[in-house]
Amino acid sequence: MLIRVRPRSGLAAVSALSRTPACARLLHYLGPSLLLALASACTITPPPRPLLVIPPQAINSVALDDYRAAVAKHIVERNPSYVLHGKPQAMLRSLVVISFTVNRDGQIVKSSVYRTNGDYDTEATALVTLRHSAPLPPPPTHLLNSIGQIELFEDWLFNDDGKFQLRTLASPQAQSFN
């Protein structure tokens, strides 16, 4: 017996096959998998992200150091009750490194804990004191990246009493435990 089949394409082929009971059951069970297989064969190319250009002055320069010092002074001035005066103790309670991004107006665009020892109270204090300091001094325009922002890191050095110094402005640490 010779059977001639005229090939159908696309949905017409699926529709014709689904009329036969055996094929209907097969499509019922394989339908989601078949659709998934067809969909996985497609590739989706996301739109290109804009190239983020960081000026060389923002990597290592006197201007960057001066701006970091101005930001640290601003944070200390806005949070006097949290600031440790004198030398930090020999064995610190915590060292919290905060990463934060500042736009051209001095607004903090984002901030997060970059490194910590897991002391959640000091992490929260570091983030709160940073946010309480906003807006920060506007950064010099030659330090801004191509989207008008600068990313900075600062270290909060905490004593046992919960008071801190910023590494940029910190006094030398005590050498003994007394």
Residue pairs with C-beta under 8 A, 6 or more apart in sequence:
7 13
8 16
14 27
17 23
17 24
17 27
18 24
18 27
27 34
50 146
50 147
51 146
52 145
52 146
52 147
53 145
53 146
54 145
54 146
55 142
55 143
55 144
55 145
57 63
57 64
57 142
57 143
58 64
58 143
58 144
58 145
58 150
63 140
63 142
63 143
64 143
67 137
67 139
67 140
67 143
67 150
68 152
68 154
68 168
69 168
69 169
70 137
71 102
71 136
71 137
71 152
71 154
71 168
72 154
72 166
72 168
72 169
73 169
74 133
74 136
74 137
75 129
75 130
75 133
75 136
75 154
75 166
76 83
76 166
76 169
78 129
78 132
78 133
79 129
79 132
79 133
82 125
82 129
82 162
82 163
82 164
83 163
83 164
83 165
84 157
84 159
84 161
84 163
84 164
84 165
86 171
87 171
87 172
87 173
87 174
88 157
88 159
88 165
88 170
88 171
88 173
88 174
89 159
89 160
89 173
89 174
89 177
90 173
90 174
90 175
90 176
90 177
91 177
92 157
92 158
92 159
92 173
93 119
93 122
93 158
93 159
93 160
93 162
94 116
94 117
94 119
94 122
94 123
94 156
94 158
95 115
95 116
95 117
95 155
95 156
95 157
95 158
96 113
96 115
96 116
96 117
96 119
96 122
96 123
96 126
96 155
96 156
96 158
97 113
97 114
97 115
97 116
97 153
97 154
97 155
97 156
98 111
98 112
98 113
98 114
98 126
98 127
98 130
98 153
98 154
98 155
98 156
99 111
99 112
99 113
99 114
99 151
99 152
99 153
100 108
100 110
100 111
100 112
100 130
100 151
100 152
100 153
100 154
101 108
101 109
101 110
101 111
101 149
101 150
101 151
101 152
102 108
102 109
102 136
102 139
102 149
102 150
102 152
103 109
103 148
103 149
104 138
104 139
104 141
104 144
104 148
104 149
105 135
105 138
106 134
106 135
106 136
106 137
106 138
106 139
107 134
107 135
107 136
108 130
108 131
108 134
108 135
108 136
109 149
111 127
111 130
111 131
113 123
113 126
113 127
114 153
116 122
116 123
119 158
121 162
122 156
122 158
122 162
122 164
125 156
125 158
125 162
125 164
126 156
126 164
129 156
129 164
130 154
139 150
143 150
144 150
145 151
154 166
154 167
154 168
155 166
155 167
155 168
156 164
156 165
156 166
156 167
157 164
157 165
157 166
157 167
157 170
157 173
158 164
165 171
